[in-house]
Amino acid sequence: MRTAALASATALALLLPAAHAHAAAVACGGSVSTGGIAANGCISAEKGKEGRIYTRDIKAHVVLRNTSPHAAHVEYEAFFRVVSGGHWVKIGNGRALVPRRSATGPTEIGSTTRVCFVVNAKVEVRVHVKPAGGAWSNWTGAATSQCQT
């Protein structure tokens, strides 16, 4: 069962960039689960410019999968940091109803706009989820270079 879940999570993560080709690519990290709900934390970074200042809009997303025979209400929250010395900052949270034996997402949780001082500063997001009446999962994360050329 665990191998099948890992294989389906990997396949889902590989399909996400192709499914959203018209928008900033969404890259997902590893999977966590709690109470019949599995989740992947995902990240996207979109270029921007304000005057002569280059920026990146970093967005946290979540992909949710419900393996139970009943629909489930799920809470989720996301945090962001710049890897080199940054601290975690909450950028969003939300709730979703995930139908039985199905997947939803990627759903945007929150975003932050960063000025590109260091060209390839690595940034990451982390996400955790909690089904109604359950416990919070471990963290699932994803990372990217903040200001890729």
N, CA, C and O of each residue as an XYZ file, in Angstrom:
596
protein
N       0.825     -1.194      0.000
C       0.000      0.000      0.000
C       0.872      1.261      0.000
O       0.602      2.207     -0.741
N       1.918      1.270      0.837
C       2.797      2.432      0.930
C       3.528      2.660     -0.389
O       3.713      3.804     -0.804
N       3.948      1.577     -1.053
C       4.642      1.690     -2.335
C       3.710      2.269     -3.395
O       4.131      3.100     -4.200
N       2.466      1.846     -3.404
C       1.498      2.364     -4.371
C       1.245      3.857     -4.142
O       1.142      4.625     -5.098
N       1.147      4.259     -2.887
C       0.930      5.675     -2.583
C       2.124      6.509     -3.025
O       1.953      7.599     -3.573
N       3.330      6.004     -2.791
C       4.532      6.716     -3.207
C       4.599      6.820     -4.727
O       4.959      7.871     -5.258
N       4.261      5.753     -5.425
C       4.279      5.767     -6.887
C       3.254      6.752     -7.436
O       3.548      7.479     -8.385
N       2.066      6.789     -6.862
C       1.050      7.725     -7.358
C       1.434      9.169     -7.044
O       1.155     10.061     -7.845
N       2.064      9.416     -5.903
C       2.510     10.769     -5.568
C       3.597     11.232     -6.523
O       3.612     12.387     -6.947
N       4.510     10.322     -6.861
C       5.574     10.659     -7.800
C       4.999     10.949     -9.176
O       5.402     11.919     -9.819
N       4.071     10.135     -9.637
C       3.441     10.355    -10.942
C       2.698     11.683    -10.962
O       2.762     12.413    -11.951
N       1.999     11.999     -9.890
C       1.272     13.265     -9.810
C       2.240     14.439     -9.859
O       1.988     15.419    -10.560
N       3.338     14.351     -9.128
C       4.320     15.434     -9.115
C       4.931     15.648    -10.492
O       5.228     16.783    -10.865
N       5.122     14.580    -11.248
C       5.684     14.706    -12.584
C       4.708     15.332    -13.564
O       5.135     15.980    -14.519
N       3.415     15.158    -13.355
C       2.407     15.690    -14.268
C       2.083     17.160    -14.029
O       1.595     17.830    -14.939
N       2.337     17.674    -12.842
C       1.912     19.030    -12.512
C       2.474     20.106    -13.426
O       1.694     20.949    -13.869
N       3.784     20.148    -13.750
C       4.251     21.219    -14.618
C       3.584     21.210    -15.996
O       3.296     22.280    -16.533
N       3.335     20.059    -16.572
C       2.711     19.983    -17.888
C       1.257     20.456    -17.842
O       0.779     21.072    -18.795
N       0.564     20.179    -16.767
C      -0.841     20.555    -16.661
C      -1.032     22.060    -16.499
O      -2.123     22.568    -16.753
N      -0.003     22.774    -16.084
C      -0.110     24.205    -15.854
C       0.902     24.955    -16.714
O       1.562     25.872    -16.227
N       1.031     24.584    -17.970
C       2.032     25.167    -18.853
C       1.778     26.644    -19.121
O       2.720     27.374    -19.428
N       0.535     27.108    -19.014
C       0.215     28.506    -19.275
C       0.567     29.417    -18.093
O       0.586     30.636    -18.257
N       0.840     28.873    -16.932
C       1.173     29.648    -15.745
C       2.590     29.304    -15.304
O       3.269     28.494    -15.936
N       3.026     29.926    -14.219
C       4.331     29.586    -13.660
C       4.316     28.099    -13.300
O       3.321     27.586    -12.789
N       5.433     27.414    -13.574
C       5.513     25.982    -13.285
C       5.384     25.738    -11.792
O       5.961     26.470    -10.987
N       4.638     24.723    -11.424
C       4.453     24.334    -10.035
C       5.267     23.067     -9.804
O       5.058     22.057    -10.476
N       6.197     23.124     -8.850
C       7.035     21.967     -8.519
C       6.662     21.483     -7.122
O       6.562     22.275     -6.185
N       6.459     20.177     -6.995
C       6.035     19.621     -5.719
C       7.130     18.793     -5.076
O       7.953     18.175     -5.752
N       7.119     18.796     -3.746
C       8.062     18.010     -2.970
C       7.454     16.685     -2.561
O       6.492     16.211     -3.166
N       8.019     16.102     -1.541
C       7.595     14.795     -1.052
C       6.208     14.796     -0.449
O       5.585     15.843     -0.273
N       5.742     13.611     -0.138
C       4.383     13.421      0.359
C       4.393     13.118      1.856
O       5.296     12.449      2.358
N       3.380     13.618      2.560
C       3.132     13.263      3.957
C       1.679     12.840      4.063
O       0.874     13.138      3.180
N       1.340     12.142      5.147
C      -0.057     11.745      5.309
C      -0.443     11.707      6.780
O       0.395     11.545      7.667
N      -1.736     11.863      7.004
C      -2.317     11.764      8.335
C      -3.810     11.494      8.180
O      -4.480     12.165      7.395
N      -4.327     10.545      8.902
C      -5.757     10.271      8.931
C      -6.410     10.049      7.581
O      -7.525     10.523      7.362
N      -5.754      9.343      6.666
C      -6.323      9.066      5.355
C      -6.131     10.180      4.333
O      -6.583     10.056      3.195
N      -5.471     11.260      4.719
C      -5.198     12.371      3.819
C      -3.701     12.421      3.541
O      -2.890     12.442      4.466
N      -3.344     12.441      2.267
C      -1.945     12.609      1.864
C      -1.813     13.970      1.207
O      -2.760     14.462      0.593
N      -0.635     14.584      1.334
C      -0.439     15.926      0.793
C       0.971     16.093      0.264
O       1.918     15.477      0.752
N       1.089     16.943     -0.751
C       2.376     17.382     -1.267
C       2.424     18.895     -1.151
O       1.477     19.575     -1.546
N       3.512     19.432     -0.614
C       3.745     20.870     -0.623
C       4.382     21.233     -1.952
O       5.262     20.518     -2.431
N       3.950     22.336     -2.554
C       4.432     22.722     -3.877
C       4.796     24.198     -3.888
O       4.346     24.966     -3.039
N       5.630     24.591     -4.875
C       6.097     25.973     -4.974
C       6.108     26.411     -6.425
O       6.333     25.604     -7.326
N       5.863     27.693     -6.645
C       6.036     28.292     -7.968
C       6.663     29.668     -7.765
O       6.490     30.288     -6.716
N       7.391     30.138     -8.774
C       8.029     31.450     -8.707
C       7.834     32.143    -10.049
O       8.273     31.645    -11.086
N       7.177     33.284    -10.021
C       6.886     34.010    -11.252
C       7.658     35.328    -11.274
O       7.693     36.057    -10.283
N       8.279     35.624    -12.426
C       9.063     36.844    -12.581
C       8.173     38.072    -12.540
O       7.010     38.039    -12.941
N       8.756     39.160    -12.041
C       8.065     40.436    -12.035
C       9.075     41.568    -12.054
O      10.275     41.344    -11.897
N       8.588     42.775    -12.246
C       9.463     43.937    -12.248
C       8.655     45.144    -11.819
O       7.574     45.400    -12.350
N       9.183     45.885    -10.856
C       8.566     47.124    -10.400
C       9.576     48.232    -10.644
O      10.519     48.394     -9.870
N       9.386     48.995    -11.714
C      10.384     49.990    -12.114
C      11.641     49.276    -12.581
O      11.594     48.472    -13.513
N      12.765     49.569    -11.935
C      14.019     48.890    -12.281
C      14.327     47.730    -11.351
O      15.383     47.109    -11.465
N      13.430     47.435    -10.443
C      13.637     46.378     -9.444
C      12.989     45.085     -9.920
O      11.797     45.052    -10.222
N      13.792     44.010     -9.985
C      13.273     42.695    -10.353
C      12.751     41.984     -9.114
O      13.356     42.046     -8.044
N      11.617     41.306     -9.277
C      10.979     40.609     -8.162
C      10.586     39.196     -8.575
O      10.594     38.850     -9.756
N      10.247     38.399     -7.587
C       9.659     37.076     -7.806
C       8.464     36.942     -6.877
O       8.542     37.248     -5.687
N       7.367     36.482     -7.440
C       6.179     36.180     -6.653
C       6.248     34.697     -6.336
O       6.002     33.864     -7.207
N       6.581     34.362     -5.102
C       6.734     32.972     -4.656
C       5.396     32.528     -4.085
O       4.857     33.169     -3.183
N       4.855     31.423     -4.612
C       3.555     30.925     -4.159
C       3.694     29.518     -3.595
O       4.416     28.683     -4.139
N       2.993     29.272     -2.500
C       2.910     27.940     -1.907
C       1.594     27.308     -2.345
O       0.555     27.969     -2.363
N       1.643     26.037     -2.695
C       0.464     25.283     -3.129
C       0.412     23.974     -2.352
O       1.392     23.569     -1.726
N      -0.733     23.324     -2.400
C      -0.869     21.997     -1.809
C      -1.685     21.115     -2.750
O      -2.650     21.563     -3.369
N      -1.276     19.862     -2.842
C      -2.045     18.833     -3.536
C      -2.529     17.877     -2.451
O      -1.724     17.352     -1.681
N      -3.840     17.648     -2.385
C      -4.446     16.795     -1.358
C      -5.035     15.541     -1.980
O      -5.649     15.601     -3.046
N      -4.849     14.402     -1.315
C      -5.442     13.141     -1.746
C      -6.145     12.497     -0.555
O      -5.589     12.396      0.539
N      -7.367     12.069     -0.794
C      -8.168     11.417      0.239
C      -8.290      9.942     -0.128
O      -8.872      9.601     -1.158
N      -7.744      9.073      0.711
C      -7.801      7.634      0.430
C      -8.975      6.956      1.122
O      -9.186      5.758      0.935
N      -9.741      7.692      1.914
C     -10.836      7.075      2.661
C     -12.117      6.999      1.819
O     -12.224      7.667      0.791
N     -13.081      6.190      2.253
C     -14.336      6.065      1.518
C     -15.329      7.203      1.793
O     -16.464      7.161      1.319
N     -14.902      8.220      2.557
C     -15.767      9.347      2.883
C     -15.061     10.652      2.551
O     -13.836     10.735      2.631
N     -15.830     11.675      2.178
C     -15.258     13.002      1.959
C     -14.668     13.500      3.274
O     -15.130     13.120      4.350
N     -13.653     14.345      3.185
C     -12.994     14.840      4.398
C     -12.726     16.338      4.302
O     -12.281     16.845      3.272
N     -13.009     17.035      5.407
C     -12.628     18.441      5.528
C     -11.172     18.464      5.975
O     -10.798     17.764      6.916
N     -10.351     19.267      5.302
C      -8.919     19.310      5.588
C      -8.482     20.762      5.755
O      -8.838     21.623      4.950
N      -7.714     21.025      6.800
C      -7.092     22.330      7.002
C      -5.653     22.230      6.529
O      -5.051     21.157      6.590
N      -5.091     23.351      6.054
C      -3.693     23.361      5.654
C      -3.113     24.741      5.894
O      -3.838     25.736      5.913
N      -1.797     24.794      6.077
C      -1.125     26.074      6.207
C       0.273     25.963      5.613
O       0.857     24.881      5.548
N       0.800     27.123      5.178
C       2.093     27.157      4.507
C       2.989     28.220      5.123
O       2.528     29.271      5.569
N       4.272     27.920      5.134
C       5.292     28.827      5.622
C       6.363     28.989      4.543
O       6.527     28.116      3.690
N       7.088     30.105      4.583
C       8.097     30.450      3.583
C       9.379     30.885      4.286
O       9.335     31.445      5.382
N      10.540     30.619      3.638
C      11.801     31.181      4.114
C      12.830     31.200      2.993
O      12.764     30.413      2.048
N      13.790     32.123      3.123
C      14.981     32.110      2.289
C      15.945     31.183      3.014
O      16.214     31.386      4.198
N      16.472     30.171      2.332
C      17.230     29.109      2.991
C      18.452     29.622      3.744
O      18.698     29.185      4.868
N      19.219     30.528      3.163
C      20.451     30.974      3.825
C      20.147     31.961      4.950
O      20.169     33.174      4.741
N      19.867     31.443      6.129
C      19.674     32.278      7.306
C      18.280     32.823      7.522
O      18.057     33.549      8.491
N      17.342     32.505      6.665
C      15.989     33.021      6.835
C      15.220     32.273      7.896
O      15.565     31.140      8.234
N      14.183     32.891      8.425
C      13.321     32.213      9.387
C      11.953     31.969      8.734
O      11.578     32.653      7.782
N      11.229     30.999      9.253
C       9.934     30.622      8.681
C       8.888     31.680      8.985
O       8.757     32.132     10.123
N       8.141     32.072      7.950
C       7.074     33.055      8.071
C       5.810     32.447      7.460
O       5.829     31.935      6.341
N       4.728     32.514      8.208
C       3.458     31.983      7.695
C       2.968     32.872      6.563
O       2.893     34.092      6.709
N       2.627     32.242      5.409
C       2.135     33.029      4.277
C       0.690     32.697      3.909
O       0.115     33.338      3.029
N       0.108     31.721      4.560
C      -1.292     31.445      4.258
C      -1.802     30.170      4.883
O      -1.037     29.332      5.359
N      -3.119     30.047      4.869
C      -3.781     28.837      5.351
C      -5.148     28.747      4.684
O      -5.610     29.700      4.057
N      -5.777     27.607      4.824
C      -7.085     27.433      4.227
C      -7.708     26.116      4.620
O      -7.166     25.363      5.428
N      -8.877     25.850      4.021
C      -9.616     24.610      4.259
C     -10.175     24.133      2.938
O     -10.442     24.925      2.033
N     -10.348     22.833      2.841
C     -10.933     22.260      1.630
C     -11.727     21.015      2.000
O     -11.440     20.339      2.987
N     -12.722     20.736      1.186
C     -13.440     19.470      1.279
C     -12.896     18.603      0.159
O     -13.037     18.929     -1.019
N     -12.269     17.490      0.537
C     -11.677     16.589     -0.452
C     -12.620     15.401     -0.623
O     -12.852     14.655      0.329
N     -13.164     15.217     -1.824
C     -14.074     14.092     -2.056
C     -13.395     12.747     -1.764
O     -12.169     12.635     -1.779
N     -14.215     11.743     -1.502
C     -13.683     10.411     -1.190
C     -12.859      9.871     -2.349
O     -13.199     10.055     -3.518
N     -11.780      9.208     -2.001
C     -10.895      8.543     -2.960
C     -10.580      9.413     -4.183
O     -10.691      8.965     -5.324
N     -10.191     10.649     -3.925
C      -9.853     11.543     -5.033
C      -8.755     12.510     -4.604
O      -8.326     12.525     -3.450
N      -8.316     13.310     -5.560
C      -7.261     14.297     -5.311
C      -7.742     15.679     -5.741
O      -8.562     15.805     -6.651
N      -7.227     16.710     -5.080
C      -7.504     18.093     -5.465
C      -6.183     18.854     -5.518
O      -5.245     18.536     -4.787
N      -6.118     19.840     -6.370
C      -4.952     20.710     -6.406
C      -4.146     20.554     -7.668
O      -4.462     19.730     -8.527
N      -3.108     21.345     -7.777
C      -2.543     22.159     -6.711
C      -3.405     23.393     -6.417
O      -3.865     24.085     -7.325
N      -3.605     23.640     -5.134
C      -4.383     24.768     -4.653
C      -3.423     25.784     -4.040
O      -2.613     25.435     -3.182
N      -3.512     27.042     -4.479
C      -2.635     28.059     -3.914
C      -3.040     28.345     -2.474
O      -4.219     28.529     -2.173
N      -2.048     28.380     -1.590
C      -2.291     28.664     -0.172
C      -1.962     30.114      0.148
O      -2.721     30.785      0.847
N      -0.851     30.596     -0.354
C      -0.432     31.956     -0.063
C       0.768     32.320     -0.909
O       1.348     31.473     -1.588
N       1.135     33.599     -0.860
C       2.278     34.040     -1.659
C       3.018     35.161     -0.963
O       2.507     35.787     -0.034
N       4.225     35.400     -1.428
C       5.039     36.506     -0.957
C       5.848     37.023     -2.129
O       6.333     36.233     -2.939
N       6.000     38.313     -2.233
C       6.794     38.899     -3.300
C       8.139     39.313     -2.722
O       8.201     40.026     -1.720
N       9.213     38.863     -3.360
C      10.564     39.108     -2.882
C      11.356     39.884     -3.923
O      11.224     39.633     -5.121
N      12.178     40.824     -3.473
C      13.088     41.549     -4.358
C      14.290     40.654     -4.627
O      14.774     39.971     -3.725
N      14.766     40.657     -5.856
C      15.892     39.810     -6.258
C      17.223     40.509     -5.986
O      17.797     41.128     -6.882
N      17.711     40.410     -4.748
C      19.035     40.963     -4.429
C      20.112     39.963     -4.819
O      21.033     40.289     -5.567
N      19.991     38.755     -4.312
C      20.934     37.691     -4.632
C      20.303     36.871     -5.750
O      19.187     36.372     -5.608
N      21.026     36.731     -6.870
C      20.439     36.136     -8.071
C      19.905     34.732     -7.854
O      18.791     34.447     -8.292
N      20.623     33.857     -7.214
C      20.155     32.475     -7.078
C      19.909     32.066     -5.637
O      20.210     30.935     -5.255
N      19.372     32.960     -4.839
C      19.039     32.612     -3.458
C      17.997     31.499     -3.469
O      16.986     31.596     -4.165
N      18.242     30.457     -2.709
C      17.296     29.352     -2.642
C      16.198     29.705     -1.638
O      16.479     30.153     -0.526
N      14.953     29.498     -2.047
C      13.810     29.733     -1.172
C      13.011     28.442     -1.080
O      13.048     27.606     -1.983
N      12.290     28.294      0.021
C      11.478     27.086      0.174
C      10.179     27.388      0.886
O      10.048     28.376      1.609
N       9.233     26.514      0.661
C       7.964     26.554      1.371
C       7.801     25.217      2.075
O       8.374     24.207      1.666
N       7.022     25.228      3.125
C       6.647     23.981      3.784
C       5.174     24.050      4.105
O       4.637     25.109      4.430
N       4.529     22.899      4.007
C       3.077     22.796      4.169
C       2.784     21.625      5.097
O       3.455     20.595      5.041
N       1.776     21.790      5.953
C       1.252     20.635      6.676
C      -0.266     20.690      6.666
O      -0.864     21.746      6.457
N      -0.881     19.529      6.895
C      -2.338     19.401      6.770
C      -2.912     18.708      7.999
O      -2.217     17.991      8.719
N      -4.222     18.949      8.217
C      -4.921     18.311      9.337
C      -6.342     17.998      8.911
O      -7.119     18.911      8.632
N      -6.696     16.707      8.857
C      -8.096     16.371      8.583
C      -8.955     16.718      9.806
O      -8.454     16.749     10.930
N     -10.243     16.975      9.584
C     -11.156     17.309     10.684
C     -11.082     16.235     11.760
O     -11.223     15.045     11.476
N     -10.860     16.664     12.991
C     -10.793     15.733     14.113
C      -9.481     14.982     14.208
O      -9.320     14.137     15.089
N      -8.543     15.266     13.327
C      -7.269     14.553     13.315
C      -6.119     15.406     13.816
O      -6.314     16.488     14.371
N      -4.929     14.897     13.609
C      -3.706     15.584     14.028
C      -2.993     16.177     12.822
O      -3.178     15.720     11.694
N      -2.172     17.205     13.069
C      -1.384     17.791     11.991
C      -0.375     16.770     11.480
O       0.194     16.001     12.255
N      -0.163     16.771     10.186
C       0.834     15.900      9.574
C       2.223     16.467      9.834
O       2.368     17.558     10.385
N       3.238     15.713      9.431
C       4.586     16.261      9.379
C       4.616     17.292      8.262
O       3.607     17.520      7.593
N       5.770     17.916      8.060
C       5.909     18.934      7.020
C       6.284     18.320      5.686
O       7.041     17.350      5.640
N       5.768     18.867      4.613
C       6.195     18.543      3.266
C       6.625     19.850      2.625
O       5.943     20.866      2.756
N       7.745     19.824      1.940
C       8.268     21.071      1.416
C       8.669     20.991     -0.037
O       8.703     19.918     -0.639
N       8.973     22.166     -0.591
C       9.470     22.281     -1.946
C      10.340     23.533     -1.995
O      10.122     24.477     -1.235
N      11.326     23.536     -2.890
C      12.256     24.659     -2.962
C      12.548     25.026     -4.405
O      12.348     24.220     -5.314
N      13.032     26.269     -4.613
C      13.442     26.735     -5.926
C      14.467     27.845     -5.742
O      14.604     28.385     -4.644
N      15.182     28.187     -6.794
C      16.040     29.366     -6.765
C      15.148     30.571     -6.948
O      14.349     30.615     -7.884
N      15.271     31.552     -6.067
C      14.323     32.666     -6.034
C      14.359     33.497     -7.312
O      13.303     33.864     -7.827
N      15.524     33.798     -7.828
C      15.624     34.728     -8.953
C      16.374     34.114    -10.108
O      17.390     34.653    -10.549
N      15.891     32.998    -10.601
C      16.505     32.357    -11.747
C      16.435     33.300    -12.958
O      15.520     34.115    -13.075
N      17.403     33.171    -13.838
C      17.388     34.017    -15.018
C      16.480     33.430    -16.080
O      16.337     34.006    -17.158
